[in-house]
Amino acid sequence: MRRFAGILPPLVTPLTEDGELDEAGLRRCLEYVLAGGVHGVVMLGSSGEAALLLPKVRRRALEVALEVVDGRVPVIVGTGEPSTTLAAESTRQARQDGADAAIVVPPYYYPLDQEAVERHYRVVHEAGGLPLLAYHIPAMTKVRIEPDTLRTLAEAGTLSGVKDSAGDFGYFQRAVDETRHVPSFAALEGSDQLLYAALAYGGDGAISVLSQVAPAVVVALYEAGRAGDWPRAKALHRRTQEIRGAIGPGWIPAIKGALTALGLCGPSVAIPNRPWDAEQLAAQRRRLEAARERGIFDPATVDVAPADRAGG
């Protein structure tokens, strides 16, 4: 059984203007995605700006998440570090705090071969004591986790899943092919644009940035795909692209701006990055308000084109 299948938002970490945790904002964001039907929550990943936060802010963010979620869905925490020793210690601390699993990048900075990548995950799993998901994002880490490596670690029970954020669908297909025989291993897409294709190929869901802004729509896309209703899944995929267009370009400042427009948290980001300025935020708010008036945040308003329903 794939425990970590489904739609799991990698939540931003709401911050005050002076870089402290905005606890009230985090609580609102958590309740919002839970109400949207998500199957888990990922804290302190890339979207959570974990690499830029003080340890006390990271620790408190996880504490608040565990308190709010209260066992309703799994809470997965990013515990990746530049070294295996640090990642093992961070994972052990997350286990003590009550996290359900950890998502871990390979050690970054030094170039590594696949033997070193395997050794890293084995040590972190043994020392940390939590189920592990590998986080494949070579644009950030400069280290690949090859599909053969995933297979070896999945078969050994070291890894319970992978989030693939390489944006390379060929890689994702190989990851699925190499691990389908391991029933506990979840292959999760990290790019919202590839979720429909990932589900069609047999993937298990996504750690979806967009799902923290429009959780009900992304969850509906997943459910349609799992049910084999591909015309509806395609229509919902197109809806996610509309929502992405309303949010606008960019990553963390754009997502935090959207959550600001939804009344969930403020736009502050961790330094050295900068939030969107007032003009950008106002334009984004207008786009999102117009989108909400058209009902695009409601999956019930999605219509399937006759050609798609007919298989055209």
GIQUIGI-V992566 format. One record per residue. N is the residue number from 0. RES is the residue in one letter. SS is DSSP state (a for helix, b for strand, c for the rest). Layout:
BEGIN
N	RES	SS
N	RES	SS
END
This chain:
BEGIN
0	M	c
1	R	c
2	R	c
3	F	c
4	A	c
5	G	b
6	I	b
7	L	b
8	P	b
9	P	b
10	L	c
11	V	c
12	T	c
13	P	c
14	L	b
15	T	c
16	E	c
17	D	c
18	G	c
19	E	c
20	L	b
21	D	c
22	E	a
23	A	a
24	G	a
25	L	a
26	R	a
27	R	a
28	C	a
29	L	a
30	E	a
31	Y	a
32	V	a
33	L	a
34	A	a
35	G	c
36	G	c
37	V	c
38	H	c
39	G	b
40	V	b
41	V	b
42	M	b
43	L	c
44	G	c
45	S	c
46	S	c
47	G	c
48	E	c
49	A	a
50	A	a
51	L	a
52	L	c
53	L	c
54	P	a
55	K	a
56	V	a
57	R	a
58	R	a
59	R	a
60	A	a
61	L	a
62	E	a
63	V	a
64	A	a
65	L	a
66	E	a
67	V	a
68	V	a
69	D	c
70	G	c
71	R	c
72	V	c
73	P	b
74	V	b
75	I	b
76	V	b
77	G	b
78	T	c
79	G	c
80	E	c
81	P	c
82	S	c
83	T	a
84	T	a
85	L	a
86	A	a
87	A	a
88	E	a
89	S	a
90	T	a
91	R	a
92	Q	a
93	A	a
94	R	a
95	Q	a
96	D	a
97	G	c
98	A	c
99	D	c
100	A	b
101	A	b
102	I	b
103	V	b
104	V	b
105	P	c
106	P	c
107	Y	c
108	Y	c
109	Y	c
110	P	c
111	L	c
112	D	c
113	Q	a
114	E	a
115	A	a
116	V	a
117	E	a
118	R	a
119	H	a
120	Y	a
121	R	a
122	V	a
123	V	a
124	H	a
125	E	a
126	A	a
127	G	a
128	G	c
129	L	c
130	P	b
131	L	b
132	L	b
133	A	b
134	Y	b
135	H	b
136	I	c
137	P	a
138	A	a
139	M	a
140	T	a
141	K	c
142	V	c
143	R	c
144	I	c
145	E	c
146	P	a
147	D	a
148	T	a
149	L	a
150	R	a
151	T	a
152	L	a
153	A	a
154	E	a
155	A	c
156	G	c
157	T	c
158	L	c
159	S	c
160	G	b
161	V	b
162	K	b
163	D	b
164	S	c
165	A	c
166	G	c
167	D	c
168	F	a
169	G	a
170	Y	a
171	F	a
172	Q	a
173	R	a
174	A	a
175	V	a
176	D	a
177	E	a
178	T	a
179	R	c
180	H	c
181	V	c
182	P	c
183	S	c
184	F	c
185	A	b
186	A	b
187	L	b
188	E	b
189	G	c
190	S	c
191	D	a
192	Q	a
193	L	a
194	L	a
195	Y	a
196	A	a
197	A	a
198	L	a
199	A	a
200	Y	a
201	G	c
202	G	c
203	D	c
204	G	b
205	A	b
206	I	c
207	S	c
208	V	a
209	L	a
210	S	a
211	Q	a
212	V	c
213	A	c
214	P	a
215	A	a
216	V	a
217	V	a
218	V	a
219	A	a
220	L	a
221	Y	a
222	E	a
223	A	a
224	G	a
225	R	a
226	A	c
227	G	c
228	D	c
229	W	a
230	P	a
231	R	a
232	A	a
233	K	a
234	A	a
235	L	a
236	H	a
237	R	a
238	R	a
239	T	a
240	Q	a
241	E	a
242	I	a
243	R	a
244	G	a
245	A	a
246	I	a
247	G	c
248	P	c
249	G	c
250	W	c
251	I	a
252	P	a
253	A	a
254	I	a
255	K	a
256	G	a
257	A	a
258	L	a
259	T	a
260	A	a
261	L	c
262	G	c
263	L	c
264	C	c
265	G	c
266	P	c
267	S	c
268	V	c
269	A	c
270	I	c
271	P	c
272	N	c
273	R	c
274	P	c
275	W	c
276	D	c
277	A	a
278	E	a
279	Q	a
280	L	a
281	A	a
282	A	a
283	Q	a
284	R	a
285	R	a
286	R	a
287	L	a
288	E	a
289	A	a
290	A	a
291	R	a
292	E	a
293	R	c
294	G	c
295	I	c
296	F	c
297	D	c
298	P	a
299	A	a
300	T	a
301	V	c
302	D	c
303	V	c
304	A	c
305	P	a
306	A	a
307	D	a
308	R	a
309	A	c
310	G	c
311	G	c
END
